[in-house]
Amino acid sequence: YSLVGLRAEVDFLLWLLGWTLEEMQEFSAAVNSTGLGKYLKTPYSYLSLSRPSPYVDDHQHADQEGRQKVIRPQSPDHPYLVVYPFVKTAEWYQLPLEERQRMMNEHFIVGHRYPEVKIHTSYSYGLDDQEFVLGFETDEPSRFLELIMELRHAEQRPYTERDVPIFTCLLGTTEEVLATLGG
């Protein structure tokens, strides 16, 4: 695989994990009050909460994503992060739970073929414009690409209303990210 890309400006994604909105607001205020703050823009901001998935009750495997109540990033083992908002169609929620569960089980089977891609699902219902925020950590972007290509053929795909914009990032500490900005 080779990468092709063109960027007109320096972009970065700040992935905040916290216990309260106040904690996140304090951090944002501190960043904005720095000399760099006047140059920062927030074109996207996704607010979501972690909670156990309703589809993993009978689903068992190593690392059991979907059951955790706290997101625990895996970096530096997985230096790449892909984040995007996700919205299902109204028709999805009108399907019987058993039907949705069957399709999600197929989704899980596909995901298990890519154990090096770690998923973090968080929920935004009523908190933000999307229903979910999906974060994927991986050590190889090509494996994430293959996973998503395979999922495009899965039965539940027509029930996806929106899953863009997608942000692909290199994970880094605050200091590492600041260094890329010249600070």
Protein Blocks (a to p, Z undefined) as FASTA:
>chain_A
ZZddddfbdcdddddddfbfklmmmmmmmmmmmmklmmpccfbccdddddddfklmmpcc
ehighjambdcdfbfklmcccdddddddfklmmpcfklmmmmmmmmmmmmmmmmmbccdd
ddfehkambfbdcddddfbfklmmmmmmmmmmpmklmmpfbfcdcdddddddfklmmmmn
oZZ
